[in-house]
């Protein structure tokens, strides 16, 4: 079974050219530079073959570190990149987006008071048809905005969308974190929507193996199936080890068959994002 992590951030040192966010805004258990070499060591120790690098949103709209890692290690890393959707000059970038070595698609966050209205006020309207025409998959962090994603998926059936972290809000834990799960499950009727079962230990107050998460994972799996649910970690904010994040799915969910695990733990993400043929 080839294990592919659908989301990990890397970042450089805190410098004037690349400043870290203010104290209290750094949601990570690794408040220091976390490089591709640091990540490779953790991947090798845990048995992870490949990682989709997602540039952290607090760095703005830059993809340089992720792309540099993918150029050096194309068999281990690929990137879902960021761009500034609010800037008119971004509209001409998508045609050649995947010509950047290691670039798979796009990833956007719509979780802040500034960004959330972009889903409804017209700011993001240009993006969906442009990404659909370019054949670019799009990952979305959209806590509280799943109905808006449903409308996008309906209007653009050729656009492959991935919902980050099951659409959960970082501010909540346990049952409260899953209160909007019915909205996510409703999206399963859209064949162009997949989900990223990532960072899930972050939404539990229980110790490993986070048994309170298991029924929610089962509901998502039953709705989306093994080919539209991608395992991932958001490693740098996990409250558990990398290996435990793997065994949560590979050992603690007995209803997942061997074939299911093969898809969920890597094959599905590779095919959806177009990485399996590279």
PyMOL commands that set and color helices and strands:
alter all, ss='L'
color gray80, all
select helices_A, chain A and resi 36-46+57-59+64-72+88-92+97-99+113-119+125-134+146-155+164-167+174-177+181-189+200-203+211-224+235-237+242-250+258-273
alter helices_A, ss='H'
color red, helices_A
select strands_A, chain A and resi 4-8+50-54+77-81+103-109+137-141+161-163+193-197+229-231
alter strands_A, ss='S'
color yellow, strands_A
deselect
rebuild
show_as cartoon
